Amino acid sequence: MPELGRAALIVCLGLALYAVVAGALAAVQGRRRLAESAENAVLASFGAALVAAAVLFAALVQNDFSFVYVADHTSRQLPLGYTISAFWGGQEGSLLLWLLILTGFSAAAVIFGRRSARSLLGWAVPILGGVTVFFSFLLVAVSTPFATQAAPPDGAGLNPSLQNPYMLAHPPMLYLGFVGLTIPFAFAMGALLARRADELWIVVTRRWTLVAWTFLGFGQLLGAHWAYVEVGWGGYFAWDPVENAALMPWLAATAFLHSVMIQEKRGMLKIWNVILVVGAFGLALFGTFLTRSGIISSIHSFTESSIGPWFLGFIGVVLVGSIALVLSRLPMLRSKTRLESPVSREATFLYNNLLLVAFCLTILWGVLYPILTAWVRGEPVTVGPPYYNFFLKAFGLPLLLLMGIGPLIAWRRASLRGLGRTFAWPAGVALGCGVVLLALGAGSSIPGLVGYTFCAFVLASITLEFIRGTRARRALSPSGSWPGAFASLVGRNRRRYGGYVVHASIVLLAVGVVGSSAYDKVADQRLRPGESMAVGDYRLRYVDSEQRRGANAQEIRAVVEVSRDGERLGTLEPGKNRYFAEQQVSNEAAIRSDKLNGEDLFLIADQIDEDGTLFLKALVKPLVNLIWIAGFVFLGGAGIALWPDAREQRRLAVRYGGRDSLARV
Amino acid sequence: MLAVFLLYTSIAGGTPQLRPSQLKGRTAEVSIVGKVVAPVERSGRTIRFRIKDVEGGSAVRLPVTYTGSVPDLFKTDRDISLKGSLRNGVFVGAPGTLVTKCPSKYTAKKDS
């Protein structure tokens, strides 16, 4: 079996090499048959990757410990679900998953592209092949999942902290996001190589970018929830390099999703868009490199591995190659139109882009700072959360404000009077909200108050957009119902209104993040049984400690009675589990979520002594549950924006015309 | 823009990250990265232990004292990072800054 896996990977490498050489030759000489043969090689490479993945999957499921990878990452006792998740629990398997998704996406892009974007596919195929060559080469020559050994009686097992349902969904989602960014990159480069300066590549890859971006965004939120519920330090994001690694490409992709609209509508920002798509892809590679090279110390501490230098080299090739290509095509990419006014829809998109990219670069700077200072000063200097939080406020708050302004402001040039009319309502709502919040005591955090006022502004302007649109629809057919008018409004402009729903989810996220970080309360106290402490409005009475024997761990719990304003709210049991087999202790935080106001009471038993003395840490996190709700609203909005739209297809088909039309994008 | 980052990071100050053998009597606040050496003594919420360089054969064993939350994975031979400063030859950790490095997600460490 391992021979089959190894052979499949070599075949995959060969096919990818062929796709590069034959595809490039066909594109240069305009040979149609050869181009088709290169496309078929891309399709076949997916087949080969599928065979390799099936071999590893079968080995995992059958506990075949003669595979070094299987023995290192699973054991006989490991439940089936986690045995499967071990596929991406280690480096070699992760790379194989990456290759599988990459070839799968490439094959799909070829199939769709044949129908809709022949002229771009010619050069996109060798680019896709090139990326595939890199990953299959790594798997064949540097880091193979098919190394064998004399089978040991049992495997080493999976790290207990990874034995968690989130492990099943979180990493594959991030991979789908990372890898998905390859497709817009390949078509952008394909367009440049084919000397096409129009927007076809953007239109063809719009859904790819959206899908990748949605997975990346939702995957990160899943990771945050995992950290919050399972790791139990009371937070959900810590600006760790590994977390930043996933955030950076998402920010770049967010900027890209916005700026392409300007190119589609006004033919501007062509160079900028190409740079953004290169940046997003480069950051996705960099993110993988960060987590694998061990170059930056992180609490995730991935050990140094042999693939780091290869990744660095590949990132270098991608960046140098793309930049050289963009430079050689500069005259072609010059915009026909210019920005007419700094107060216009185009301009707000531009500001949004600058802020997103600035924030992305800030994070990159923070991540690289230890390396740079190590070179310059001889010792690494790290920057922590204060650095990132400062820039989150500096760039995030204006971004939030722009989210309210952008959708309402006029294209090209907005008049001052028009502005007054447009923003009277949202600004009024926001100010009113600010005053009420101030009266309620939200002034304890100025950034928090500003953030909430901006949130109200954005929500008001989104609502206003929906109301105006529905009214206009209804005016077109006065006999129809209001809900009918609303549905037809969203149905006819899925991208736009889906986008607004995503904006609403970002507002929810902001409300949750601001509430749980700017208005949280923390208390830390030593308690003997019977003693009480207070945190926020809550009163916590420590009853006693309890010990019980669980299935695979000794469970120590502190029984804590919770009350608020004299009303009993029940008991919480924070504690620790001492796992027998792994000889590890794990902190079991206790969380009480208030369904009505979205607030969490988060208890951590830092230490429970033999004599029952408890060191209790209690956190009150207002509105934190909105963050998780935001995730589902985000998915809903992205779903609306992604849903196929026959009317849009026809419009685009007319625009780009003929055989090169977009029968199906 | 780069200038702003530089300015901010140099004023607001990052924390230098050192190995135990690099500390050499420096008393400014630093973040120290090292491997825990047995024995670990506990009294109440305070733990005392020594740390050595993660790599390289340096003989430096830096005494550490720390009061505050201790991560689950903390034990002898684990790599940790801790912020704090040197006082009278003992590295005093700031509460809540003790971070244990997870045994790598991607490689099974046979010895741990």
Interface residues (C-beta under 8 A of the other chain):
Chain A: D72 H73 G89 G90 Q91 S94 A156 G157 N159 S161 L162 W233 T291 R292 S297 I299 H300 S301 F302 T303 S305 A358 L361 T362 W365 G366 Y369 P370 T373 E379 P380 V381 T382 V383 G384 P386 Y387 F390 R526 K576 Q584 V585 S586 N587 I604 D606 Q607 F615 K617
Chain B: M1 L2 F5 Y8 T9 A12 G14 T15 P16 Q17 L18 Q22 S31 V33 R45 G68 S69 V70 P71 D72 L73 D79 S81 V99 T100 K101 C102 P103 S104 K105 Y106 T107 A108 K109 K110
